[in-house]
Amino acid sequence: RMEGQGAYTLPTGTEYRGGLRDGMFEGEGELLFPGGGRFRALWHHGVPAQGKYTFADGLEYKDKKWHYCDGYDRRFYTEICSGLKPAGISQLTNLDPPRKIPEGCYDCGDGFYNPETRVIVDYKLRFLRNA
């Protein structure tokens, strides 16, 4: 069985780094998720006794008084961290500076949709698909 300090990669791609005892997570250790998030915790017999999750963008999850994406606060993450822009300089996306959207097109997440041609192109204006 695994003992001492080490690293273990789960079949999902999640990696554990930290203390191991009798084949279980024990003591200080963290789970590193493929998407970039991490869960740092104090483990006891393979179960986290206390811990903190940090998203890939550095935002720390709080289970009490969590105000991010709660339905009441409609600001983007960059606005929460850096404050609101002056009047007349609104943010339409979380990107700062925002992407330049071609005239008459809509940003659809992976590119721009042109309703006249019914074509979606990527952000470098290369063909993606017909709509």
C-alpha positions as CSV (number, residue, x, y, z in Angstrom):
1,R,0.0,0.0,0.0
2,M,1.0,3.6,-0.6
3,E,2.8,5.3,2.4
4,G,4.5,8.7,3.0
5,Q,4.5,11.6,0.6
6,G,3.7,11.0,-3.0
7,A,1.6,11.6,-6.1
8,Y,-1.2,9.5,-7.6
9,T,-3.1,10.0,-10.8
10,L,-6.7,8.8,-10.9
11,P,-8.2,7.4,-14.1
12,T,-10.1,10.6,-14.6
13,G,-6.8,12.6,-15.0
14,T,-7.2,14.2,-11.5
15,E,-3.9,14.0,-9.6
16,Y,-3.4,13.8,-5.9
17,R,-0.2,15.2,-4.3
18,G,0.4,14.9,-0.6
19,G,0.4,12.5,2.4
20,L,-0.6,8.8,2.0
21,R,-1.1,6.3,4.8
22,D,-2.3,2.7,4.4
23,G,-3.3,3.4,0.8
24,M,-5.5,6.4,1.6
25,F,-5.0,10.2,1.5
26,E,-3.8,11.3,4.9
27,G,-2.6,14.7,6.3
28,E,-2.0,17.7,4.0
29,G,-2.7,17.1,0.3
30,E,-4.3,18.5,-2.8
31,L,-6.3,17.3,-5.8
32,L,-5.3,18.9,-9.1
33,F,-8.2,18.7,-11.6
34,P,-7.6,18.5,-15.4
35,G,-9.5,21.8,-15.9
36,G,-7.1,23.7,-13.7
37,G,-9.0,23.7,-10.4
38,R,-7.5,22.5,-7.2
39,F,-8.8,21.3,-3.8
40,R,-6.3,21.6,-1.0
41,A,-7.3,19.8,2.2
42,L,-6.4,18.2,5.4
43,W,-7.3,14.5,4.9
44,H,-8.1,11.8,7.5
45,H,-8.6,8.2,6.4
46,G,-9.1,9.3,2.8
47,V,-11.8,11.9,3.7
48,P,-11.2,15.6,3.6
49,A,-11.7,17.0,7.2
50,Q,-11.3,20.6,6.0
51,G,-10.4,22.1,2.7
52,K,-10.6,24.9,0.1
53,Y,-11.4,24.7,-3.6
54,T,-9.8,27.2,-6.0
55,F,-11.1,27.5,-9.6
56,A,-8.7,27.6,-12.5
57,D,-9.1,31.4,-12.7
58,G,-7.9,31.8,-9.1
59,L,-11.4,32.5,-7.6
60,E,-11.7,30.7,-4.2
61,Y,-15.0,29.0,-3.4
62,K,-16.7,29.9,-0.1
63,D,-19.6,27.9,1.1
64,K,-20.8,30.8,3.3
65,K,-21.8,34.2,1.9
66,W,-21.0,33.2,-1.7
67,H,-21.9,36.1,-3.9
68,Y,-20.4,35.1,-7.3
69,C,-23.0,34.0,-9.9
70,D,-25.8,34.0,-7.3
71,G,-28.5,35.6,-9.4
72,Y,-28.5,38.9,-7.5
73,D,-25.0,40.0,-8.5
74,R,-24.9,40.3,-12.3
75,R,-21.3,41.5,-12.6
76,F,-18.6,39.7,-14.6
77,Y,-15.6,38.2,-12.6
78,T,-13.3,40.9,-14.0
79,E,-15.7,43.5,-12.7
80,I,-15.8,41.9,-9.2
81,C,-12.0,41.9,-9.1
82,S,-11.2,45.2,-10.8
83,G,-14.4,47.2,-10.2
84,L,-17.0,48.6,-12.5
85,K,-16.0,50.7,-15.6
86,P,-17.0,54.4,-15.8
87,A,-20.5,55.2,-17.2
88,G,-20.6,54.6,-21.0
89,I,-17.9,51.9,-21.0
90,S,-20.0,48.9,-20.2
91,Q,-18.7,45.3,-20.3
92,L,-20.7,43.0,-22.6
93,T,-18.5,39.9,-21.8
94,N,-16.0,38.9,-19.2
95,L,-13.2,39.7,-21.6
96,D,-11.4,43.0,-21.1
97,P,-10.9,44.4,-23.6
98,P,-13.9,42.7,-25.4
99,R,-13.7,41.0,-28.8
100,K,-14.5,43.2,-31.8
101,I,-17.8,41.7,-33.2
102,P,-18.2,42.2,-37.0
103,E,-21.1,44.5,-38.0
104,G,-24.4,42.6,-38.0
105,C,-23.0,39.5,-36.4
106,Y,-23.5,37.9,-33.0
107,D,-20.9,36.3,-30.6
108,C,-22.0,32.7,-30.1
109,G,-19.3,31.4,-27.7
110,D,-17.0,29.7,-30.2
111,G,-17.2,32.3,-33.0
112,F,-19.4,34.8,-34.8
113,Y,-22.8,34.1,-36.3
114,N,-23.8,36.0,-39.4
115,P,-27.6,35.9,-39.8
116,E,-27.4,37.0,-43.5
117,T,-25.2,34.1,-44.6
118,R,-26.3,31.8,-41.8
119,V,-22.6,30.8,-41.3
120,I,-20.6,30.7,-38.1
121,V,-16.9,31.6,-38.3
122,D,-14.3,31.3,-35.5
123,Y,-12.7,34.3,-33.9
124,K,-10.0,34.4,-36.6
125,L,-12.9,34.5,-39.2
126,R,-12.3,31.0,-40.5
127,F,-15.4,28.9,-41.4
128,L,-16.7,26.7,-38.6
129,R,-20.2,25.5,-39.7
130,N,-23.5,26.4,-41.3
131,A,-26.3,27.3,-39.0
